[in-house]
Amino acid sequence: MYAQLTIFDGPRSPELVAATERAGRDRIDPLLDAHPEVAEDMVARYVLTQPDGGSAVLVITNTEESLDKAIHLIMTSELLPGEDPALLPGPSRAERYLVQDLRHGAGVR
């Protein structure tokens, strides 16, 4: 399995937080759920938040290719009516990991 941690450093204004939440809820989540290959390969998606508006999105998939497909879908999707690109500056950074099986010390496949 593979994980991607996409980080949005805080502090972030309430407007940025609201725009990010809307994009996730109304555009990105439905987009990923509607793509059969990505949806089938998805193990988990979590949004981690901090009081200053910072957040991280953790996505775990069975294959690295699904992470790549998800990124491509998100980056090529059209904004919804009313979404302001100025309020969607993108992540501070993204990191990718091989998920380790702690019982055996090896990557889970």
Biotite code that builds the C-alpha atoms (Angstrom):
import biotite.structure as struc

atoms = struc.array([
    struc.Atom([0.000, 0.000, 0.000], chain_id="A", res_id=1, res_name="MET", atom_name="CA", element="C"),
    struc.Atom([0.985, 3.607, -0.545], chain_id="A", res_id=2, res_name="TYR", atom_name="CA", element="C"),
    struc.Atom([0.106, 6.801, 1.295], chain_id="A", res_id=3, res_name="ALA", atom_name="CA", element="C"),
    struc.Atom([0.232, 10.417, 0.276], chain_id="A", res_id=4, res_name="GLN", atom_name="CA", element="C"),
    struc.Atom([0.214, 13.192, 2.844], chain_id="A", res_id=5, res_name="LEU", atom_name="CA", element="C"),
    struc.Atom([-0.717, 16.551, 1.344], chain_id="A", res_id=6, res_name="THR", atom_name="CA", element="C"),
    struc.Atom([-0.025, 19.413, 3.740], chain_id="A", res_id=7, res_name="ILE", atom_name="CA", element="C"),
    struc.Atom([-1.535, 22.903, 3.867], chain_id="A", res_id=8, res_name="PHE", atom_name="CA", element="C"),
    struc.Atom([0.517, 24.903, 6.378], chain_id="A", res_id=9, res_name="ASP", atom_name="CA", element="C"),
    struc.Atom([-1.251, 27.297, 8.714], chain_id="A", res_id=10, res_name="GLY", atom_name="CA", element="C"),
    struc.Atom([-2.105, 29.830, 9.646], chain_id="A", res_id=11, res_name="PRO", atom_name="CA", element="C"),
    struc.Atom([-4.861, 29.982, 7.053], chain_id="A", res_id=12, res_name="ARG", atom_name="CA", element="C"),
    struc.Atom([-7.745, 32.443, 6.980], chain_id="A", res_id=13, res_name="SER", atom_name="CA", element="C"),
    struc.Atom([-11.332, 31.308, 7.515], chain_id="A", res_id=14, res_name="PRO", atom_name="CA", element="C"),
    struc.Atom([-11.968, 32.113, 3.814], chain_id="A", res_id=15, res_name="GLU", atom_name="CA", element="C"),
    struc.Atom([-9.155, 29.796, 2.687], chain_id="A", res_id=16, res_name="LEU", atom_name="CA", element="C"),
    struc.Atom([-10.337, 27.047, 5.026], chain_id="A", res_id=17, res_name="VAL", atom_name="CA", element="C"),
    struc.Atom([-13.938, 27.365, 3.785], chain_id="A", res_id=18, res_name="ALA", atom_name="CA", element="C"),
    struc.Atom([-12.836, 27.298, 0.135], chain_id="A", res_id=19, res_name="ALA", atom_name="CA", element="C"),
    struc.Atom([-10.685, 24.209, 0.744], chain_id="A", res_id=20, res_name="THR", atom_name="CA", element="C"),
    struc.Atom([-13.496, 22.431, 2.573], chain_id="A", res_id=21, res_name="GLU", atom_name="CA", element="C"),
    struc.Atom([-15.942, 23.211, -0.232], chain_id="A", res_id=22, res_name="ARG", atom_name="CA", element="C"),
    struc.Atom([-13.513, 22.012, -2.901], chain_id="A", res_id=23, res_name="ALA", atom_name="CA", element="C"),
    struc.Atom([-12.998, 18.742, -1.059], chain_id="A", res_id=24, res_name="GLY", atom_name="CA", element="C"),
    struc.Atom([-16.645, 18.108, -0.278], chain_id="A", res_id=25, res_name="ARG", atom_name="CA", element="C"),
    struc.Atom([-18.294, 19.319, -3.501], chain_id="A", res_id=26, res_name="ASP", atom_name="CA", element="C"),
    struc.Atom([-15.690, 18.715, -6.205], chain_id="A", res_id=27, res_name="ARG", atom_name="CA", element="C"),
    struc.Atom([-12.776, 16.458, -5.218], chain_id="A", res_id=28, res_name="ILE", atom_name="CA", element="C"),
    struc.Atom([-14.497, 13.758, -3.142], chain_id="A", res_id=29, res_name="ASP", atom_name="CA", element="C"),
    struc.Atom([-17.293, 13.187, -5.716], chain_id="A", res_id=30, res_name="PRO", atom_name="CA", element="C"),
    struc.Atom([-14.711, 13.170, -8.516], chain_id="A", res_id=31, res_name="LEU", atom_name="CA", element="C"),
    struc.Atom([-12.601, 10.476, -6.841], chain_id="A", res_id=32, res_name="LEU", atom_name="CA", element="C"),
    struc.Atom([-15.656, 8.448, -5.816], chain_id="A", res_id=33, res_name="ASP", atom_name="CA", element="C"),
    struc.Atom([-16.947, 8.490, -9.406], chain_id="A", res_id=34, res_name="ALA", atom_name="CA", element="C"),
    struc.Atom([-13.727, 7.132, -10.920], chain_id="A", res_id=35, res_name="HIS", atom_name="CA", element="C"),
    struc.Atom([-14.075, 3.319, -10.720], chain_id="A", res_id=36, res_name="PRO", atom_name="CA", element="C"),
    struc.Atom([-10.367, 2.433, -10.675], chain_id="A", res_id=37, res_name="GLU", atom_name="CA", element="C"),
    struc.Atom([-9.445, 5.049, -8.092], chain_id="A", res_id=38, res_name="VAL", atom_name="CA", element="C"),
    struc.Atom([-12.483, 4.380, -5.896], chain_id="A", res_id=39, res_name="ALA", atom_name="CA", element="C"),
    struc.Atom([-11.893, 0.622, -5.926], chain_id="A", res_id=40, res_name="GLU", atom_name="CA", element="C"),
    struc.Atom([-8.212, 0.985, -5.025], chain_id="A", res_id=41, res_name="ASP", atom_name="CA", element="C"),
    struc.Atom([-8.762, 3.557, -2.267], chain_id="A", res_id=42, res_name="MET", atom_name="CA", element="C"),
    struc.Atom([-8.166, 2.223, 1.239], chain_id="A", res_id=43, res_name="VAL", atom_name="CA", element="C"),
    struc.Atom([-8.728, 5.423, 3.244], chain_id="A", res_id=44, res_name="ALA", atom_name="CA", element="C"),
    struc.Atom([-8.966, 9.213, 3.068], chain_id="A", res_id=45, res_name="ARG", atom_name="CA", element="C"),
    struc.Atom([-8.601, 11.406, 6.119], chain_id="A", res_id=46, res_name="TYR", atom_name="CA", element="C"),
    struc.Atom([-8.518, 15.168, 6.585], chain_id="A", res_id=47, res_name="VAL", atom_name="CA", element="C"),
    struc.Atom([-6.493, 16.273, 9.611], chain_id="A", res_id=48, res_name="LEU", atom_name="CA", element="C"),
    struc.Atom([-7.076, 19.819, 10.857], chain_id="A", res_id=49, res_name="THR", atom_name="CA", element="C"),
    struc.Atom([-5.360, 22.248, 13.220], chain_id="A", res_id=50, res_name="GLN", atom_name="CA", element="C"),
    struc.Atom([-6.823, 25.225, 15.107], chain_id="A", res_id=51, res_name="PRO", atom_name="CA", element="C"),
    struc.Atom([-4.871, 27.733, 12.971], chain_id="A", res_id=52, res_name="ASP", atom_name="CA", element="C"),
    struc.Atom([-6.501, 26.460, 9.758], chain_id="A", res_id=53, res_name="GLY", atom_name="CA", element="C"),
    struc.Atom([-3.599, 24.247, 8.761], chain_id="A", res_id=54, res_name="GLY", atom_name="CA", element="C"),
    struc.Atom([-4.539, 20.816, 7.510], chain_id="A", res_id=55, res_name="SER", atom_name="CA", element="C"),
    struc.Atom([-3.245, 17.635, 5.987], chain_id="A", res_id=56, res_name="ALA", atom_name="CA", element="C"),
    struc.Atom([-4.983, 15.143, 3.727], chain_id="A", res_id=57, res_name="VAL", atom_name="CA", element="C"),
    struc.Atom([-3.898, 11.525, 4.099], chain_id="A", res_id=58, res_name="LEU", atom_name="CA", element="C"),
    struc.Atom([-4.823, 9.187, 1.250], chain_id="A", res_id=59, res_name="VAL", atom_name="CA", element="C"),
    struc.Atom([-3.976, 5.482, 1.313], chain_id="A", res_id=60, res_name="ILE", atom_name="CA", element="C"),
    struc.Atom([-4.295, 3.291, -1.772], chain_id="A", res_id=61, res_name="THR", atom_name="CA", element="C"),
    struc.Atom([-3.281, -0.204, -2.736], chain_id="A", res_id=62, res_name="ASN", atom_name="CA", element="C"),
    struc.Atom([-1.165, 0.997, -5.669], chain_id="A", res_id=63, res_name="THR", atom_name="CA", element="C"),
    struc.Atom([0.969, 4.026, -6.370], chain_id="A", res_id=64, res_name="GLU", atom_name="CA", element="C"),
    struc.Atom([-0.708, 4.356, -9.773], chain_id="A", res_id=65, res_name="GLU", atom_name="CA", element="C"),
    struc.Atom([-3.998, 5.200, -8.053], chain_id="A", res_id=66, res_name="SER", atom_name="CA", element="C"),
    struc.Atom([-2.363, 8.096, -6.232], chain_id="A", res_id=67, res_name="LEU", atom_name="CA", element="C"),
    struc.Atom([-1.061, 9.369, -9.568], chain_id="A", res_id=68, res_name="ASP", atom_name="CA", element="C"),
    struc.Atom([-4.515, 9.021, -11.176], chain_id="A", res_id=69, res_name="LYS", atom_name="CA", element="C"),
    struc.Atom([-6.167, 10.825, -8.267], chain_id="A", res_id=70, res_name="ALA", atom_name="CA", element="C"),
    struc.Atom([-3.731, 13.742, -8.557], chain_id="A", res_id=71, res_name="ILE", atom_name="CA", element="C"),
    struc.Atom([-4.294, 13.933, -12.307], chain_id="A", res_id=72, res_name="HIS", atom_name="CA", element="C"),
    struc.Atom([-8.087, 13.937, -11.840], chain_id="A", res_id=73, res_name="LEU", atom_name="CA", element="C"),
    struc.Atom([-7.910, 16.690, -9.239], chain_id="A", res_id=74, res_name="ILE", atom_name="CA", element="C"),
    struc.Atom([-5.456, 18.881, -11.145], chain_id="A", res_id=75, res_name="MET", atom_name="CA", element="C"),
    struc.Atom([-7.422, 18.679, -14.411], chain_id="A", res_id=76, res_name="THR", atom_name="CA", element="C"),
    struc.Atom([-10.894, 19.102, -12.904], chain_id="A", res_id=77, res_name="SER", atom_name="CA", element="C"),
    struc.Atom([-12.860, 22.244, -13.631], chain_id="A", res_id=78, res_name="GLU", atom_name="CA", element="C"),
    struc.Atom([-13.652, 24.534, -10.751], chain_id="A", res_id=79, res_name="LEU", atom_name="CA", element="C"),
    struc.Atom([-17.254, 24.668, -9.642], chain_id="A", res_id=80, res_name="LEU", atom_name="CA", element="C"),
    struc.Atom([-19.295, 27.840, -10.149], chain_id="A", res_id=81, res_name="PRO", atom_name="CA", element="C"),
    struc.Atom([-18.282, 30.298, -7.460], chain_id="A", res_id=82, res_name="GLY", atom_name="CA", element="C"),
    struc.Atom([-14.928, 28.664, -6.670], chain_id="A", res_id=83, res_name="GLU", atom_name="CA", element="C"),
    struc.Atom([-12.246, 31.347, -6.566], chain_id="A", res_id=84, res_name="ASP", atom_name="CA", element="C"),
    struc.Atom([-8.802, 30.151, -7.720], chain_id="A", res_id=85, res_name="PRO", atom_name="CA", element="C"),
    struc.Atom([-7.213, 32.819, -5.482], chain_id="A", res_id=86, res_name="ALA", atom_name="CA", element="C"),
    struc.Atom([-8.637, 30.963, -2.473], chain_id="A", res_id=87, res_name="LEU", atom_name="CA", element="C"),
    struc.Atom([-7.220, 27.619, -3.674], chain_id="A", res_id=88, res_name="LEU", atom_name="CA", element="C"),
    struc.Atom([-3.459, 28.190, -3.681], chain_id="A", res_id=89, res_name="PRO", atom_name="CA", element="C"),
    struc.Atom([-2.641, 24.490, -3.453], chain_id="A", res_id=90, res_name="GLY", atom_name="CA", element="C"),
    struc.Atom([-0.715, 22.565, -0.847], chain_id="A", res_id=91, res_name="PRO", atom_name="CA", element="C"),
    struc.Atom([2.456, 23.633, 0.908], chain_id="A", res_id=92, res_name="SER", atom_name="CA", element="C"),
    struc.Atom([3.944, 20.237, 0.103], chain_id="A", res_id=93, res_name="ARG", atom_name="CA", element="C"),
    struc.Atom([3.084, 16.619, -0.577], chain_id="A", res_id=94, res_name="ALA", atom_name="CA", element="C"),
    struc.Atom([4.925, 13.552, 0.617], chain_id="A", res_id=95, res_name="GLU", atom_name="CA", element="C"),
    struc.Atom([4.509, 9.962, -0.510], chain_id="A", res_id=96, res_name="ARG", atom_name="CA", element="C"),
    struc.Atom([5.188, 6.886, 1.578], chain_id="A", res_id=97, res_name="TYR", atom_name="CA", element="C"),
    struc.Atom([5.233, 3.132, 1.312], chain_id="A", res_id=98, res_name="LEU", atom_name="CA", element="C"),
    struc.Atom([2.950, 1.809, 4.044], chain_id="A", res_id=99, res_name="VAL", atom_name="CA", element="C"),
    struc.Atom([4.912, -0.522, 6.299], chain_id="A", res_id=100, res_name="GLN", atom_name="CA", element="C"),
    struc.Atom([3.487, -3.602, 7.964], chain_id="A", res_id=101, res_name="ASP", atom_name="CA", element="C"),
    struc.Atom([4.781, -3.137, 11.506], chain_id="A", res_id=102, res_name="LEU", atom_name="CA", element="C"),
    struc.Atom([4.374, -6.821, 12.255], chain_id="A", res_id=103, res_name="ARG", atom_name="CA", element="C"),
    struc.Atom([6.798, -7.808, 9.505], chain_id="A", res_id=104, res_name="HIS", atom_name="CA", element="C"),
    struc.Atom([8.823, -4.654, 8.774], chain_id="A", res_id=105, res_name="GLY", atom_name="CA", element="C"),
    struc.Atom([8.049, -4.815, 5.078], chain_id="A", res_id=106, res_name="ALA", atom_name="CA", element="C"),
    struc.Atom([5.975, -2.799, 2.663], chain_id="A", res_id=107, res_name="GLY", atom_name="CA", element="C"),
    struc.Atom([2.399, -3.956, 2.414], chain_id="A", res_id=108, res_name="VAL", atom_name="CA", element="C"),
    struc.Atom([1.377, -4.762, -1.115], chain_id="A", res_id=109, res_name="ARG", atom_name="CA", element="C"),
])
